[in-house]
Amino acid sequence: MHPTIEKLHKGLLVSCMAVEKEVLHGPIFMAAMALAAEMGGAVGVKADGAEDVAVISRIVKIPVMGMQWEADPSGKRWVTPTFKAADALIQAGCDIVALAGAGGRPYGDPVPDLIRHVHDQGKAVMVDVATLEEARAMEREGADLLRPTYRQATPDFDFVAAVAKAVSTPVVAEGGYWRPEEVAKAFQLGCYCAVVGTAITRPADITKYWVRTINQG
């Protein structure tokens, strides 16, 4: 097991990301969010783009997972689909490169080659998987973490449990988690660690959740 992955066991990674329309968009805001997550006990943070990774990696001591959106000629965006995207994250200081491996990705460099390329530079790799077959295939290719892609707004416990049972590679719970009890359940089902973003780092969405819940009461 990669030494960085060992630090994540049964821990929470906080996804510190904000799209352009959000008030907290920008590396300075996300770096502050990452530092707050570290102070709160997070075992790692996840960041979007080399610019954010570069700032965050300078101020936190916990592992930084990076992802880089890249568009194909049609305009569809993919998560870290090329050597160029992966290299930008690594040069910025990330410890784990997150990339899309699900759905027979038609754009970018082959996922097995990307995994080897990242490993050659001493970094770990998390790969998204959409089926059990993909999970097993990415395990054979040497992925350090597998993230079952979420297909619904709430945690997909059935799929997470099935992947955790099908492979020995550490499985990441991410997507739709709003309560600590849900993450605890994912751990009970065999997940190695968890990533939570919106429920922690997006104030507007958090406020909407509170308002909606109050009004339903």
C-alpha positions as CSV (number, residue, x, y, z in Angstrom):
1,M,0.0,0.0,0.0
2,H,1.2,3.5,-0.9
3,P,2.4,5.3,2.3
4,T,0.0,8.2,1.7
5,I,-3.0,5.9,1.5
6,E,-2.1,4.4,4.9
7,K,-2.7,7.9,6.5
8,L,-6.3,7.9,5.3
9,H,-7.7,4.8,7.0
10,K,-11.1,5.3,8.5
11,G,-10.6,9.1,8.1
12,L,-12.4,12.0,6.5
13,L,-11.1,13.9,3.6
14,V,-12.8,17.3,3.0
15,S,-13.4,18.4,-0.6
16,C,-12.5,22.1,-0.8
17,M,-13.9,23.1,-4.2
18,A,-15.9,26.0,-5.4
19,V,-17.1,26.7,-9.0
20,E,-16.8,30.2,-10.5
21,K,-20.3,31.2,-9.6
22,E,-19.7,30.6,-5.9
23,V,-18.8,33.3,-3.4
24,L,-15.8,31.4,-2.1
25,H,-14.3,30.6,-5.5
26,G,-10.5,31.0,-5.6
27,P,-7.4,29.4,-4.2
28,I,-7.1,31.8,-1.2
29,F,-10.6,30.9,0.0
30,M,-10.2,27.2,-0.6
31,A,-6.8,27.2,1.1
32,A,-8.4,28.7,4.2
33,M,-11.1,26.1,4.0
34,A,-8.5,23.4,3.8
35,L,-6.6,24.7,6.8
36,A,-9.8,24.8,8.8
37,A,-10.5,21.2,7.7
38,E,-7.1,20.1,8.9
39,M,-7.6,21.9,12.2
40,G,-10.9,20.1,12.6
41,G,-9.3,16.6,12.2
42,A,-9.5,15.8,8.5
43,V,-7.0,13.3,7.3
44,G,-6.8,14.9,3.9
45,V,-8.3,17.4,1.5
46,K,-9.4,17.3,-2.1
47,A,-8.9,20.2,-4.4
48,D,-9.9,21.1,-8.0
49,G,-7.2,22.4,-10.3
50,A,-3.5,23.0,-10.1
51,E,-3.8,26.6,-8.9
52,D,-5.8,25.6,-5.8
53,V,-3.6,22.6,-5.2
54,A,-0.5,24.7,-5.3
55,V,-1.7,27.1,-2.6
56,I,-3.4,24.4,-0.4
57,S,-0.4,22.1,-0.5
58,R,1.8,24.9,0.9
59,I,-0.3,25.5,4.0
60,V,-1.5,22.0,5.1
61,K,0.4,19.1,6.4
62,I,-2.2,16.4,5.5
63,P,-2.3,14.7,2.1
64,V,-3.8,16.7,-0.8
65,M,-5.8,14.9,-3.5
66,G,-6.0,16.8,-6.7
67,M,-8.3,16.6,-9.8
68,Q,-8.1,18.7,-13.0
69,W,-11.0,19.2,-15.3
70,E,-10.2,19.0,-19.0
71,A,-12.6,19.4,-21.9
72,D,-12.7,17.2,-25.0
73,P,-13.3,18.8,-28.5
74,S,-17.1,18.6,-28.0
75,G,-16.8,20.6,-24.8
76,K,-17.6,17.7,-22.4
77,R,-15.4,17.8,-19.3
78,W,-13.4,14.9,-17.9
79,V,-11.5,14.5,-14.6
80,T,-7.8,14.4,-15.1
81,P,-7.9,12.5,-18.4
82,T,-4.4,13.3,-19.7
83,F,-0.7,13.1,-18.7
84,K,-0.7,16.9,-19.0
85,A,-3.5,17.3,-16.5
86,A,-1.9,14.8,-14.1
87,D,1.5,16.5,-14.4
88,A,0.0,19.9,-13.6
89,L,-1.4,18.5,-10.3
90,I,1.8,16.7,-9.4
91,Q,4.0,19.8,-10.1
92,A,1.6,21.8,-8.0
93,G,2.2,19.5,-5.0
94,C,-0.6,17.0,-4.8
95,D,-0.1,13.6,-3.1
96,I,-3.0,11.7,-4.8
97,V,-4.2,12.2,-8.3
98,A,-7.9,11.7,-8.9
99,L,-9.0,10.6,-12.4
100,A,-12.0,9.3,-14.2
101,G,-11.9,5.6,-15.2
102,A,-15.6,5.0,-15.5
103,G,-17.7,4.4,-18.5
104,G,-15.0,3.5,-21.0
105,R,-13.8,7.1,-21.1
106,P,-13.4,7.9,-24.8
107,Y,-11.1,11.0,-24.4
108,G,-7.6,11.4,-23.1
109,D,-4.8,9.0,-22.4
110,P,-5.4,5.4,-21.4
111,V,-6.2,5.0,-17.7
112,P,-3.6,2.2,-17.2
113,D,-0.9,4.4,-18.7
114,L,-2.0,7.3,-16.5
115,I,-1.9,5.2,-13.4
116,R,1.7,4.0,-14.2
117,H,2.7,7.6,-15.1
118,V,1.6,8.9,-11.7
119,H,3.2,6.0,-9.9
120,D,6.5,6.7,-11.7
121,Q,6.4,10.1,-10.0
122,G,5.9,8.6,-6.6
123,K,2.2,9.7,-6.2
124,A,-0.9,7.7,-5.5
125,V,-4.0,7.4,-7.7
126,M,-7.7,7.4,-7.1
127,V,-9.9,6.1,-9.9
128,D,-13.6,6.5,-10.4
129,V,-15.5,3.3,-11.2
130,A,-19.1,2.8,-12.3
131,T,-19.4,-1.0,-12.3
132,L,-17.9,-3.9,-10.5
133,E,-16.2,-4.9,-13.7
134,E,-14.4,-1.6,-13.8
135,A,-13.5,-1.8,-10.1
136,R,-11.8,-5.2,-10.7
137,A,-10.1,-3.9,-13.9
138,M,-8.7,-0.8,-12.1
139,E,-7.5,-2.9,-9.2
140,R,-5.6,-5.1,-11.7
141,E,-4.1,-1.9,-13.1
142,G,-2.8,-0.9,-9.7
143,A,-5.2,1.9,-8.6
144,D,-4.5,2.9,-5.0
145,L,-8.0,3.9,-4.3
146,L,-11.3,3.2,-6.0
147,R,-14.3,5.6,-5.8
148,P,-17.6,4.1,-6.8
149,T,-19.3,6.9,-8.8
150,Y,-22.6,8.0,-7.3
151,R,-25.8,7.6,-9.3
152,Q,-28.2,9.4,-7.0
153,A,-28.5,12.3,-4.6
154,T,-28.1,10.2,-1.5
155,P,-25.3,7.7,-0.6
156,D,-25.5,4.6,-2.8
157,F,-24.8,2.2,0.0
158,D,-25.6,-0.9,-2.1
159,F,-23.1,-0.1,-4.8
160,V,-20.4,1.0,-2.3
161,A,-20.8,-2.3,-0.4
162,A,-20.7,-4.4,-3.5
163,V,-17.5,-2.7,-4.7
164,A,-15.9,-3.1,-1.2
165,K,-16.7,-6.8,-1.3
166,A,-15.5,-7.3,-4.8
167,V,-12.0,-5.8,-4.4
168,S,-9.2,-5.6,-1.9
169,T,-8.2,-2.1,-3.1
170,P,-9.3,0.6,-0.6
171,V,-12.7,2.0,-1.5
172,V,-13.7,5.7,-1.0
173,A,-17.1,6.8,0.0
174,E,-18.0,10.0,-1.7
175,G,-21.2,11.6,-3.0
176,G,-24.4,12.7,-1.2
177,Y,-23.1,12.3,2.4
178,W,-24.7,14.9,4.7
179,R,-24.5,13.2,8.1
180,P,-21.7,11.6,10.1
181,E,-23.8,8.6,10.6
182,E,-23.9,8.0,6.9
183,V,-20.1,8.0,6.7
184,A,-20.0,5.6,9.7
185,K,-22.3,3.3,7.9
186,A,-20.1,3.4,4.8
187,F,-17.1,2.4,7.0
188,Q,-19.2,-0.5,8.4
189,L,-19.8,-1.6,4.8
190,G,-16.1,-1.8,4.1
191,C,-15.1,1.6,2.9
192,Y,-11.5,2.7,3.7
193,C,-12.1,6.4,3.9
194,A,-14.6,9.1,2.9
195,V,-14.7,12.4,1.1
196,V,-17.3,15.0,2.0
197,G,-17.6,18.3,0.3
198,T,-20.8,20.2,0.0
199,A,-22.1,19.4,3.5
200,I,-19.0,21.1,4.9
201,T,-17.5,23.6,2.5
202,R,-20.5,25.1,0.5
203,P,-22.2,27.6,2.8
204,A,-25.0,28.5,0.4
205,D,-26.0,24.8,-0.1
206,I,-25.7,24.2,3.6
207,T,-28.0,27.1,4.3
208,K,-30.5,25.9,1.7
209,Y,-30.5,22.5,3.4
210,W,-31.2,24.0,6.8
211,V,-34.0,26.3,5.4
212,R,-35.6,23.4,3.4
213,T,-35.5,21.1,6.4
214,I,-36.9,23.7,8.8
215,N,-39.7,24.5,6.3
216,Q,-40.6,20.8,6.0
217,G,-40.9,20.6,9.7
